[in-house]
Amino acid sequence: MAWAPDRPAARGRATGRNGATGTTALEVLRALESGPRGLTEAEADARLAHHGENVFPGRRPDPWPRRFARSLRDPFTAVLLSLGLVSAALAAWGTACVIAVLVTVSCVLRATGEHRADRSAAALRELVATTATVRRRPAEPDVPETRELPVEQLVPGDVVLLAPGDLVPADLRLLRTTGLTVHEAALTGESAPAAKGTAGDLCLQGSSVVSGSATGVVVATGADTVLSGALPQDRGPRLPGPFDRSVNGIARTLVRFMLLTAPLVLVASALLRGRGLETLPFAVAVAVGLTPEMLPVVVTTALARGAALLARGGEVIVRRLPALHDLGAVDVLCVDKTGTLTQDRPVFDRAVDPEGRDAPAVLHWAAVAALWTLHLAELPAPDALDEALLDADEERGSGADGVEGIAALPCGPGRRIASALVRVPGGYEPGGHGRDGYEEGGYGPGGPEPVLPGNVRTLTGGRGPAGTYVLVVKGAAEDVLERCTRVADGTDGTGIADGRPLDSADRARLAARADALAESGLRVLAVAVAERPASTGLYAPEDEQELTLAGFVGLRDALAPTAAEALTVLADRGVAVKVLTGDHPGTAARACRELGLDPGEPLTAARIDAAGDAELARLAARTTVFARCAPEHKARVVRALRTAGHTTGFLGDGVNDLAALHAADVGICPRDGVPVAREAADVVLASKDLTALGRAVVTGRRSTGHIAAYLRITLSSNLGNVIAMLTAGLLLPFLPMLPAQVLVQNLCFDAAQLSLAYDRPAATVHERPTVLRPRALFRFMTAFGLLNAAADLATFGVLALTLHSTGSTGGQAAFHAGWFTENLLTQALVMLLLRAGRDAAERRAPLPVRLATTGLAVLGLLLPLSPLGPALGMTALPPLYYGLMAVVLSLYGAALTVARKRALTV
């Protein structure tokens, strides 16, 4: 029967979603019109044309023109465009052209920076597997061939082969499995591997094979997979972050100033001087003078430079430039535990006997079971727990290879224990074991080499010179306990021959001991042993009875190598860390304690569900660990913290973290995160070193410090100039400054301030979250703007003393030149004193800032004397003016120094 692409049963999403509802693997194959031999090349090509490539919907970045157009939505860019249109309507082409250049430069810088970040993020995709092992046929009658194909070419109906280490390339319905376990932490948040032991199980894209092998049929690709179905664009519009809120607040306030200033100039000129619309260009120039025209360029330059420095070091990729500011503003960082603070592998912590005492022999027997289960059950690789046991036993110098394996039964679906029947060479004497669990002079690392028998074999020999047959069982504590009838008395460390009967009180006590170990954050395995006689029968699960409990083994999560250092750095930077995990509260609390983070009292998902939004905001503020969290719980906690006024970041690497990544002010994903999480994140940690996050926070704060310094300087200077312009406009019979002069002055000043991106902010900037606060900025702007206006008014007095007449054309040109020169000199002084916080005057400015301020001062002194002076309506000034101006500048600098020490810096 030919494959019909319009049949609902053949669609990947429908089949993938229904794959776990009881349909058999054969029914799935029939619905997909495929079979165990795979598709033909012609069928695969037709399905590829219908379904499209197996890629994430968000994988292709926006084209550069769309990024450029999106940059035009910046509030300040919109304000500048409006002023440019007004200037063009008034035929003030110079002003209109300059504004157009500024807008273009800003948008190009932003679009280019984000495009470069996307290219860097795309390079991370090369770090993951890009091929899959597929079974296909050249034509219908041909024998199927197994070959590697690019993941993008997979289609529903393809038969895929999985082996240890493989990433699952699409949503699969399993047809055959052998000891298959997969890591699904990226999907579920559970760090323990999940067993996929029966045909018909679903294996979802985003998981990875830990052990075993399998064959599966593809039921969903591309946008139809469960992984792609969780993309953040389906979650509604994102709330504005700190950067957007700050910039929008500043823009709204400046727009109100401009809307008030321009009409005020027109009305005052008409009432007091009888001027009409001829002052409209001057009013527009005043409005432009109040606006920080270069803010989009300065902001983009500062953020792009910070992002480039991080990317150049190969540590951090900032995919959205404003996210760098938001990262510097973060005061609460929520992190997922598995894959971020801890690795996806356990490590041995302790082995205890039934009385809770250290018992190395218990570890040895657990390692023996792990080794021979691996060999005899023909598992391609040990699972993570067995690997940890083998490593720990080898580190002790014991080694689990001093015994001969006879038969083994591994774990499987519905079976949470594994057992191995082994023969101890040289005999076994209870009570004769030393510290390492070996009989002195008996078996051990130096014993005979083990034989690798088949999975099931006939038992021969028995106790005596040929050795002792020992059955070793390990697994979930409750499952092992129910098979035990005796408990080791702790005298020989094994309890094979000795032990006492196990009564109900003992069972309750031992179960409580296992629970206590679990509450302390350990994964607990119980270990039991039993001596077995030689037999010619087959080994079966029915033989796993009448065991003697030897003790318990506890394993903990391996910590990320730099996690503890990263948490210390973040704490020093004023960032509170909160852990949101799907794990047991004890497991999360233990990891926190080992990392030096006080876990406090964990909050579980049930408590989160029971709390209202207001109550959850209060609980979240004082809670460090949130356990048993589903994706919706993580997102709700993040939203609660934001509602409480915190700037919140979220660090996560899995599909179960997507909702929280979307809800946070800034989403962060490690390089090893699933592709869909990297696509949703604003910041990607390209380095495996978590301390890179602390350096990224510092870089974000530096960039914000540069932007804040620009705003402090330009807003206070612009406000002072506007106040002086309005005052002079009312007192003088001519315009105090021509529109062209205002434009040139602003261009020179703003160009010089680009050097602030290379400044070294004060040390205090690194110690606390830094955010642009409009109210603090406008308080600063008002105080220092009045100081600047006072300096301008003093300059008017100096000009009145030094100029013989201002009524003539020459006198007006001299007045314009004098104020122009004073403005650039005072602005250069302001850049040096107000550039970076309280201690700017005590620190030497870096070379770019020194060069920029020197150039600004020289330009202010020489431009009126140059051939361009007359063209701009300026002429030379008398020497007395420069001497008096030096006095004004000295007094102004002293006033700035005193006021700066008292000012509240941003």
ABEGO torsion letter per residue (X at the ends): XBBBAABAAABAAAAAAAAAAGBBAAAAAAAAGBBAAEBBAAAAAAAAAAAEBBBBAAABBBBAAAAAAAAAABAAAAAAAAAAAAAAAAGBAAAAAAAAAAAAAAAAAAAAAAAAAAAAAAAAAAABBABBBBBBBABAABBBBBBBBBAAABBBGBBBBBBBGBBBABBBBBABBBGBBBBAAAAAGBABBBBBABBGBBBBBGBBBABEBBBBBBABBEAABAAAAABAAAAEBBBBBAAAAAAAAAAAAAAAAAAAAAAAAAAAAAAAAGBBAAAAAAAAAAAAAABBAAAAAAAAAAAAAAAAAAAAAGABBBABAAAAAAAAABABBBBBABGAABBABBBBABBBBAAGBBBAAAAAAAAAAAAAAAAAAGBABBBAAAAAAAAAAAAAGAEAAABBBABBBBBBBGBABBBBBBBBBGEBBBGABBAAGBBBGBBEAABBBBBBBBABBBBBEEBEAAEBBBBBBBEBAAAAAAABABBBAGAAGAGAABEBBBBAAAAAAAAAAAAAAAAAGBBBBBBBBBBBBBBABBBBAAABBGBBBAEBBBBBBBBBAAAAAAAAAAAAAGBBBBBBBABBAAAAAAAAAAAGBBAEBBBBAAAAAABBAAAAAAAAAABABBBGBBAAAAAAAAAAAAAAGBBBBBBBABAAAAAAAAABABBBBBAABBAAAAAABABBBABABAAAAAAAAAAAAAAAAAAAAAAAAAAAAAAAAAAAAAAAAAABABBABBAAAAAAAAAAAAAAAAAAAABBBBAAAAABBBBBBAAAAAAAAAAAAAAAAAAAAAAAAAAAAABABAABAAAAAAAAAAAAAAAAAAAAAAAAAAAAEAAAAABBBBAAAAAAAAAAAAAAAAAAABAAAAAAGBBBBBAAAAAAAAAAAAAAAAAAAAAAAABBBX
